[in-house]
Amino acid sequence: MALPAEARRRWNLIEGGAVEIADLGESLLIVPAGRGGLRELLRQAIEDAGGYAKLAADAATEEPELA
């Protein structure tokens, strides 16, 4: 897969640099590998947002069909 030159420069990816990809359904999340990984980034984002229980409760309130 080819990434635009601007993105490669911003993330300091050399040709053939490793990335992690998460398929989000209608989009892809591409993260440079070796920076804690997607799992760590997701864990930190959940923690920063108040934890899984808070996010789940907020989602159930905002989108009852997801509960």
Phi, psi and omega in degrees: 000140179256133175256149177301147182304321180301317179293318179299318179293315182300320183262008177054046178262121176276169179306126181084010179298148184278139175226161172249143183232132174244127178275113182260018179097279181261006178206167176243142173253119182245124183231135176302135179289158175085010178245038181099344178077164180299320182299317180292319178298318179294316179302316181293320179296319178295316179298315180297332181273003177107004177100163184298316182301318179295315179298318179295317178296318178297317180296319180295325179289315184282326183226079185305331180291346177275345185290000000 
